[in-house]
């Protein structure tokens, strides 16, 4: 399989995705390490679906670098907030600590606390113009107070179903098994090893 560029400036995300896709024999390349990365246009993540944002990013990197490209997009959906903030998850406040406070404020005194993380992956093979799309979910609930030091984003407030602690307490080993991104990555691996490999 040709080297696939990961369409992100975030090295931690790249390292996580590399290990999730290794079982399918994918050689993932970190976009910013490649010559031509300076040509990648700024991508506004302003679509109303995760898949739309992931497709937009994959296309931008693939076009600039002339290679297959993989992009992701993700968010948190909360039942009581009409399944928001969703694709707006990163935009409700300027940083992770402020996002946690924003969500705590919205959920004060609310007993309906079901939630889920969602991730979309879009992989584009430009020579054949073929897209592979995968989505993954991680179901759980919003805790009444933050706990734990691992992870990022809303992890200190998210208790996955079947556990009594937040993702930020449970840490990377559990998260890499059950997270929305790992579920989506496993689906993509099945496509790549199950006959959808196109180049
Ligand atoms: P993006 O996919 O990097 O654009 O993520 C969007 C936002 O969703 C992040 O800024 C986080 O606030 C939230 N988010 C996505 N995945 C996770 C996760 O695994 N843990 C905690 N927050 C997440």
Boltz pocket constraint, residues with backbone or C-beta under 6 A from the ligand:
constraints:
  - pocket:
      binder: B
      contacts: [[A, 72], [A, 73], [A, 74], [A, 75], [A, 76], [A, 86], [A, 89], [A, 90], [A, 99], [A, 117], [A, 118], [A, 151], [A, 152], [A, 153], [A, 154], [A, 155], [A, 179]]
      max_distance: 6.0
